[in-house]
């Protein structure tokens, strides 16, 4: 779960002397919202679509204004070996929607967006696997997960994903996705174990 | 893991006759990027900060233009009982950064943003729990997870999170976060089980 496995690469970039109009057109043509700015192949900034809003009071027209004037220069970058979790933390803490990815020479090798992390989230949650969703509650202590997992495995049902949702009052809520067409034997076996099933299926829609 | 547990509520909204300038000020004052538009307490649209960019060619100034003219009217909403996974899928498929949350009467009861989902992702990944991260590889078949989970539980180590990262060639990569100061006994026990540990710690930063 490293950035290098989930980033978009190669990445569309601009040079600092490109104009605001050119940057806008690049974003439109490629349906993207962020462009790393590179000079001599090294990262020096990033422009977001919102940086290209043109105030009606501006004296220089967008086809004469260089990107260097409107980019964010103090850009937060990650490397291909940054964990996806660290990348998500950086985006949240800095309220940014994209992180350029650089190698040891600060050459831009990719870009990771909030949308890429949403995709990882869906993968982690087993969405799109065709598996059935169940949510269970377990005591929040060592060994609590093992009997439930073993019981499901012993029924020959593959656990596509198991995710700890939240903790409250010494309990933990878990979402599992199971590769089976028939949840009934699993529900029966979990009930025999004394495991509470909070819900099955996909909520109300 | 339902929207109702993770949305922002109450939510700042505007009425359709509010001006673009007023909407901009609301976003600035509250440091937000999206405002649901409501009429007679019902959702009729949404405005994003980027909808409030003012083209220099516009004939009506922003303090005279009503929000109704620039909002997206065909708004995608969810309910408090929508799963977080479904909400993430909707954002990705429609390239939107926020979903208004409505009750049965289409009254707006909250808003869920991509940032809220990033927070759920971090919670699910056990980030901030102080737990240690290890990544392991297991065969992608029923019962493969049970011995590893049981072995860790039998050492008295609580599994804070376990997440299936990706599948390849019949193998699955999993990220676990373990509530322990000393990973060594776990690594030894997993090695004895024949479980491959891909990495420990937080990547390169």
Interface residues (C-beta under 8 A of the other chain):
Chain A: X1 X2 X5 X49 X50 X53 X54 X55 X56 X58 X78 X79 X81 X82 X83 X84 X85 X86 X88 X89 X91 X92 X95 X97 X114 X115 X117 X118 X119 X120 X121 X122 X123 X124 X125 X126 X127 X133 X135 X140 X141 X142 X143 X144 X145 X146 X149 X150 X152 X153 X154 X155 X156 X157 X158 X159 X160 X161 X162 X163 X164 X165 X166 X173 X175 X179 X202 X203 X204 X205
Chain B: X1 X2 X5 X49 X50 X53 X54 X55 X56 X58 X78 X79 X81 X82 X83 X84 X85 X86 X88 X89 X91 X92 X95 X97 X114 X115 X117 X118 X119 X120 X121 X122 X123 X124 X125 X126 X127 X133 X135 X140 X141 X142 X143 X144 X145 X146 X149 X150 X152 X153 X154 X155 X156 X157 X158 X159 X160 X161 X162 X163 X164 X165 X166 X173 X175 X179 X202 X203 X204 X205
